Amino acid sequence: MKACNVVNLLVVAGCVTLTSNVYAQASNAMPTASSPAASSGKATPADKRLARDVRRRST
């Protein structure tokens, strides 16, 4: 039973170690498509309509 726990612990530790590199990102990566629109601070008429429709549907 103890050997099984040790094996399970090693498997989990290995998974954590290997998956930590998945979130690494290169410094020259392209920005996401939503970044420019989100940083402008101005809502377009289409954005306002969408927000209004979402609020109406959620109630």
Order of alpha helices (4+ residues) and beta strands (2+ residues): alpha-alpha-alpha
